[in-house]
Amino acid sequence: MNDSASQPVKLVITLSCPDQPGIVHAVTGVIGGVGGNVIQSQQFGDPDSGLFFMRVEVDSPVGRGPVETGLAEVAERFGATWSIDLLGRPLRTVIMVSREGHCLTDLLYRQRTQGLPIEVVAVVGNHPDLAPVAQFYSVPFLNIPVTAATKERAEAELLDLVRTERIELVVLARYMQILSEKVCEEMKGRVINIHHSFLPSFKGARPYAQAHDRGVKLIGATAHYVTADLDEGPIIEQDVTRVTHADSTPDMVALGQDVERRVLAQAVRWHAERRVLMDGSKTVVFSK
């Protein structure tokens, strides 16, 4: 009987390291050495950071193990950070929400109908308002209220969920609480946030009303990784839409929410497909 570990599989490999000759040759040498075939390959050398980035999709006739062993040797030789996984494997994901449901609904819909490669283990809300949305999509809903007095306990509950359920990605789908430095550090590179972004920028209460009062012509959204510096993590995706003097504040809210949905979904998809690599305070995104 054949060992299932040696059965043909499709893999996705990512790698980053100091730029130097021979990296692509070494990686493809490992793939060719096991009789594998490169389906897709993308590379980028950043002249500013001096780093090289690579993403490769591979058909492996011998499973994952031999490719992983060969890549480990390559990574040691070139001082590389790398990963290997089954192509298309859904990431175990928690979506965190408050009261606005447009991003949550969109993500759950795309996961069910459009192949968004995430497995939503739970929806966590600091308010119970969106429990019916999770219930509609047959996803468990956990209400974890957050106040100044309960914040530490609430975050401990979140981290316990992350550890026990082997959560790989946390998506802040208009979650209106600031994560502590401890959570940001433990989940570094695994928490994606969405927020409105304007030119100029409006902070605080009622940002769309502020934008309307200033007569802005563009409104938009930014999806980024969460760090301890509020809304300053590495950016994954951004987009804008035009508005005019004829658009009311409710019109702008609706347009803004539509941009937020699109931008967050795209960022989540690229992350889940292993298309986003960290480049210091920036990202390299190997979009299709």
N, C-alpha and C positions, 0 to 999 in steps of 0.2 A: 504493500500500500504506500502511495506517495505521501511524503510529509507536506502538509498544507502550507508550511512556511516557505517551501521552495516552489510553489505554484506561481505562474505568471501574474504580475501585478503592474499597475501603473503607479508611479511615484512622482512626488514633487520635491525637488531639492532646492534649498536656498543657501547662499554662502556669501560672506563678506570678509574681507581681509585687506591688509596693506597691498596696494597695487604693485604688481611685479610680473615679470615674464613667466609664462608657463602654467598659469592657473587653469585656463580653459583646457589646455592640452591634458593636464593632470586629471581634471574632473571627467572629461570625455573618455580618457583612457580607462578609468575605472568602469565606466558604463560599457564601453566596447569590450573590456576584458571579461565581462560576464555574459557577453552576447546580447547586451541591451541595445535599445534604439532610442535616440533623442527625438521626442515628439515636437518639443518647442524649447527654445533657448533664448534668453535675454540677458544682456550684460551692460554694465555701466561703470566707467571709471570716473570718479569725482576728482577733478584737478584741485579743488579747494581742500578737501580733507585727505587726499592721497589714498582713498579707499576704493576697492573694487567690489562690485556687487554682481551677483549672478543668480538667476532662477532658471531651473531646468525641469521640464516634464519628461519622464522616462518610461518606456516600456521595458520591464525587466522580466526575462523568462525564468529567472531563478529566485524570484521573491525579493524580499527587502534585505535580508541578512547580509549576503555577499556585497551588495552595493554599500550598505552602511559601514561594513568593515573597511572597505577600500577608501571610502570618503573620510573616515576617521584618520587614516594615515595621511591623506592629502591635507586635511585640516591641521594636523600637527606640524606638517612640513611648512605650511604657509602661514601659520598663526591665525587660522580662520575661525570665525563663528559660523556655525552651520546648523541646518536642520534637515530632516528627511521625514516624509509622511506619505500615507496613501493619498493619491490624487483624488480630490473630491470628498474626502472624509469630513462629515459635518463636525464643527467644533461645539463642544458642550458649553452652553451659553446661559447666562442669567441676564435678563433685561430689567433695569431698574427704572421706576416711574414715580411721578407725583400725581398730578390731576389731569394734565393734558395728554390725550390719548392718540393724537395723530401719528406720532412716530411708532408707538407700540403696535397699533393696528396695522400700519404699513409693513412693519417687519414680520409680524405673524402671518399676514397675507402672503408676502413674498416667499416666506419659508414654506408655506403650504402649497402654493401654486406656481412659483417661479424658480424653484430649485435653489433658493438662498441657502448656502451650505452651513447652516447652524442647526443644532439640536437644542431647542429652548427647554432647559430643565425646569426653570421657574421664572415667574415674574415677581419681582419684589417691589412693593410700593410703600412709601411712608404715609400714604393715605389709602383708604380702601376703595376709592372711587372707581378704579379701573379693573376691579376684580371680575365684573361681568365680561369684559373683553377677553381676559385670560380664560375664563370659563368657556366662552364661545369656541375658543380654539383648543380646548381640552388641555390647557397648561396650568399647573398648580400656581396659585397666587398666595404669596406670603406678605402679610401686612406687618411691617416693622416700623412703628412710629418713631420719629426722631425729634427730640427736644434737646435743649442744652443739658438737661439733667440725664437724659437717656442716650445721648449720642455715642458714648464709649461702649455701652452695652449693645446698642444696635449694630455698631460696626463689628463687634466681636461675634455677633450672631451671623452677620454677613460673611465674615471670614471663615467661620465654622462651616457654613454652607458651601463656600468655595472649596474648602479642603475636603470635606466628606463626599461631596458630589463630583470631585475632580473637574471643577469648572475651569475652562480654558479662556473664556472671554466674558467680560462684563460690559454691557452696553447701557449707557446712561441716556435713556430715551426721554429727554426733558425731565430728568430727575433733578429737583430743585434743592438739593442739599450738597454741601461741599464735603468731599471725602478728605479724611485726615491724611497727614503725611505718612503715617504707618500703613494705611491701606494703599496709598499711591505707590509706596516703595515695594510692598509685597506683591502687588499686581502690576508692576511696571511693564509697559508694553502690551498689557492685556485688558485695558479699560479704554473704551472709546466714548467720547462725549460729543454732543451736538449743541451748538448755540448760534443764535442769530448774529450776523455781522453786517454792519452798515458802513458806508462811506458817506459822511463821517460816522463815527461809532457813538452809540447811545447806550449808556449803562444805567443800572438802577431800575426803578419801577416804570412800567408802561413804555417800553422802548419803541413800540410801533407808533404810539401817539406822539412821542418825541420826534420820531422820524417824519411823521406826517406834518407836524408843526414846522419843521425845518424845510419841507418841500423836497425831500430827497428824490432822486431819480432811479436809484438802484437799491434794492434790498437783497440780502443774501444770507448764507449760512456757512458755517465751518465745522467740519468734523475733525477731531484731533485726539491724540492719546492724552490721557489724564496724567498730570504731574502735580507735585505739591504747589507749583506756581499756578494760580488760578487762570484757566483758559490760555495757558502759554505753552502747552505741550506740543510735540511735533505734529504738524498738520498733515492729514491724509487726503482730504478732499474739500473743495469749496465750489460754490456756484452762486450766481446772482440772477435776478429777474428784474426787468424794468417796470417802473411805476410812473404815473403821471399825476398832474394836479387834479385830475378827475377821480382818482382813487381815494376813497374814504379810509379812515383808520381800520374799520372791519375788513375792507377790501385788502388792505396791506397785511393784516393779520393772516387772512386766508392765503394770500400769495406767499407770505413768509413761511407758513406752515408747510406749504407744498414744496418749497425749496428745501426746508429742513428734512422732510421725508426722503426726498431724492438723494440728498447729500449723505445722510446717515446710512441709508441702505447701500449706497455705492461703497462707502468706506468699510462697512461691515463685510460686504462681499469680497472686496479686495483683500482685507485682512484674512478672512476665512480661507481664501484661495492661495494664501501665502505669497501675495504679490507686494507686500509692504515690508521694506527693510529699513532699519534705523540707520541714520547717517548723522550722528550727533544730535543736534537740536532740530534736524530736518528728517524727512523720509525720502526714500527712493521707492517709487510706485511703478511696478512693471504692469501697467494696464494692458489690456489686450490690444 
